[in-house]
Amino acid sequence: MIWDYFVFLASDASLQEQLDPPEGLAMGFMDEVSLRFCQGNKETARQRYIGKAKGSISLPGGIIQTSPNFSSLPVDSWLGLQIDFELLTPWYSKDDRVFHVLDNPVHKDRVFGVPFMAASSWKGMLRWACRMQAGLREHLERNGNRMEAWRDPDWILHLFGNEKGAKKDLRQGALVFYPTWFDRIGFEVINPHSRERRAGTQPIYYEVVPPGAKGTLSLLYAPWPGMKPSANPAEVLPKLLEAIEDLLRTYGISAKRTVGWGTAEIKKWRAFHKTHGSVEKDIRAELWREVQNWLAGGGTP
């Protein structure tokens, strides 16, 4: 296998005539600018990529068709949740493409070229937000920022199950997560300055989903009979909703959330139920009151 594929193509002009990427594939354009980059036109390749990638994106029909539909849940014990949000600060998660003309490309689908936040990322960040609600911050302060003695309370295990790598008492959580797709790409530039000359050295480009972009967090609460640890939905769900609000508004969902990236304004809260239909609210507390009425009426076990 040739890892330096684009260097290999750039070294022989006759090979470049064979590079005819299929029309419409997002990665075809990426291959073309990568070839320019390896031919030595690095800044030209970067600027060509930035010029074409920046702006709004039309989500392909294949992505829209795979969006979760909670309007026909199979059993009364399940609950669908969707939270619409708008980014207040840039969102960034590093792409897993081996070679890219930028040092910090945003995470995108390999076929459609659309930025998205993976379901596994939602699960990890929301588990962390629930842990913060359960006292993780105080635990770290008492134990020198070490996680070793931390044990998730039963309500967190009920929602998320065990972490990857657990060796005993393996449990699957009651939550099912879905990816979030974004329809806009932007760029941020960090330009480190020399202390001696007080001038910029080399600009660092970050491909991001810019402020103003909208997304939807979709998750399904799907407990099953005999699930361990069991939990009362009336006690677990309000904690989950509060953690979602804290994650989006306070902590942020970006890989660079420590510098304030990835915070968002929540626009709508929606819940779906087999018997009671759906409800849409602007405020978390109002949504919870409706869901609480469903639970009081015997909607979930």
N, C-alpha and C positions, 0 to 999 in steps of 0.2 A: 504494500500500500504506500502511495506517495503522499506524505503529509503536506509537503510544500507544493500543493497542486497548482496554485496560481503562479508561483515562481517558475515552475516547470513550463507552464504555458507561455509565460512572458519570455522565456529563454529561446523560444523557437517560433518564428513568425508563421511557419507552415502549419503548426498545430493550432494556431488561433483561428484559422479558417474553419476548423471543425467545431468551434464553439458557437453553436446556434441555439440558444435557449428557447424553449417553447413559449409562444405568445401567451401573455396573461399570468404567467407564474411570477409571484413576487420575488422569488429567489433568482430568477433569470437576470433581473436588473442588478441584484446584489453581486452575482458572478461577474457581470460586465464591469462594474466599478472596481471590483477586487482585482481584476486583470489590469486595469489602468494603474491601480495603486502599485502593483508589483513591477510594472514597467518603469516606475520611477516618478510618475506624475501623482505623487501622494496628496498634495494639497488640492490639486485639481479634482482628483477622485473624491476626496472628502466633500468638497464644495458641491460637486455634482450630486452626490448622494444626499446631502443636506437639502439642496434645492428641490429635489424631487420628493423626498420623504416628508418634509415639513408640511403641516396643514391637516385638513380633515380627510377622513377615510370613509368610504362607503362599505359598511359591513356586508360581506358576501352572504348570499341566501343560505348557503350551507351552515354558516354560523347561526343565523337567525332561526333556522329550523330546528337546531339542536338546543335552543334555550329551554329551560325547564318549564313545563306547563303543570301548574298545581291545581287547575280547575277541576280535575277528575281524580282526586286521591282515592285509593282503593279501600281504605279502612278509616273508621272514626278516630282511631288513636294517633293518626298522623297529622302533622301540621306543617304547612308550607309557609315560608317567610321570605319576603323580598324587601330590600331596603335600597331605594334610589338615592344616589348621592352625587354631589358635584365637587370636584377637586378644588381646594383653595390654594394648595401648594403643589409643586411638581411631584409626579409619581415616577419612581425608577426601580427597576429590578433588572439585573444584568442578564443579557441574552446568553444562551448556551451554544450559539454558533461558534465553531472552532476558530474561524478566521473572519475578521470584519475590518472595514476601513477605519472605523472609530474604535477607540480604546474602551468606550463604555456604551455599547448599544443597549437599547431597552429590550426586554423580553418579548419576543413575537412568535406567532405561529409560523412554522416553517413553510407551510403551503401558501397561506393567504397573506402573510406579512403583516398581520394585525396584532398590535400590542394587547397582551392580556395578563391578568393575574391568575395564576394557577389555583385550582381548588385546594391543593396541598398547602399553598402559601396562606390562604384564608384560614385553613384549619390550624396551622401553627401559630399564626398571629392572634387568632381569637382564643386559642387555648391559653396563650400568654396573658391576654387581657383578663381572662377569667381567673387566672392565678393571681394576678395583681389584686383583683377584687377579693380573693380569698386570703390575702396577707403575705404574698410573696415578697413584696418590698421590705416589710418588717423582718421577714426571715433572713433575707440577704444582708440587711444591716446588722443583724445579730451574729451572723456566721461568716463575716468577711467575704461577702459576695459569692459564697459557695452554695451550690444546689444540692450537694450530696444528701443532706438530711431532709430535704423537702419531700413531702408525700401529698399527692393530689387528694383533696377531699372527695367523698363518694359522688357528689353532684357533678364534679368535673370528669371523673371517670365514666359516669353515666353518659355524659354528652359526647366525650371525645375518645373514650377507651384508653388503652395503654399507649405510651409513646413507642415509636419504632425502636426496636432493639430490646424491648422487654423480654425477659427469659421465662417468666412464670406468671400464672394467673392472667393469661392473655384475654383481653376483652375488646370487643368492637363497640364503639360508641353509637349513640342513637342519632347523631347528626350526620347528614350527607351534604357535602359541599359541591358547589359548581363554580366553574371559572367565570371571571368577569372580563368582558371584552371592552376595549376602549376604541373610540373612533377619531382620535386625534394624536398627532405626533408633534413635538416641539424640541427645542434644543437649549441647553444651558451651557455656559462657558465659565470655567473656573481658570483664572489666570494668576498663578503663583507669582509673587514679586520678590526680586532679589533684595536682600537687606542692605547690600552695599550700594546698588545703583537705584533702588526704589523704583524699579521698572519691571514690567512683566517679562517672564522668561519664556515659557511655552504654554499656550492656551490648551486647556484640557476640555474636550467636548463631552457632554453628557446628553445622550438621546433620551428624552423623557416623554411622558404624557403630561401636557401642560395644564396649568390651572384653568378652570372652566370646563374641562372635559367631564363627561358624565358617565356613570357606571351603575351597575346594580349588583348588590350582594344577594345571592339566592342560596337558601339552605333549607333542608327538609329535616324536620324532627320526626323520626320514624322508630320509636321503641317497639319491641316485640314481646310477646308473652313470656314470662319467666326470665326476663333480662336481668343480669346482675352486673353492677349493683343497680337495684331498682330505685326509682325516685318519683316523687310526687310532682307532676308537671306544674302544678300551681306554685311550687316552691322553686323549681329549677328554671322555668322559662323567664320569669322577671329578672333573674340574675343574668341570664344569657342576653336578654335585650339590653340591659344596662351595660354589659361588657361590649356589645356591638357599638353602642353610642360612644363609650369611652375610647374604643379603638379608633373609630373614624374621626371623632372631633378633637381628641386630646393627644393620643399616642401617635397616630398616623399609620399608614399601611405600606409605606415605601421602604425599600431596603436602606435608604439613607434617612430614616425617620429621626435619628439622633440630631440632625441639623434642621429639623422642622418640615421635612418633605413628607408628602402623603396625607396631610390632614384634609378633611372634607366636611362639607355642610350636608346634612341629611335633608332630603327634599320630601320623601314619602316613606311611610311604613305600611306594608301590606301583609295580611295574613290570610291563609286559605284553609278551608276545612271541608270535609266530605259532606256533612249534614248542614252546616251553617253557612256555607258559601264563602264569600270573601268580604274583607273589610279594608278600607284604606284611610289612613289618618296622617296628619302632619306632625303629630307629637307622639313620642313613645308611650307616655302614660295613658293617652287616650286609646291607643291600640291595645295596650295591656288590659284596660277595663273591658273592652269588647271580648278579647280572648278569655279573660277571666269569667265572663258570663257564659261563654261556651263551655268552659270546664265545669262550672257550677251546674250546668244543665246536663251533665253526663257525657260531654263530647269526647273526652279522653279518659282512659283508665286511671 
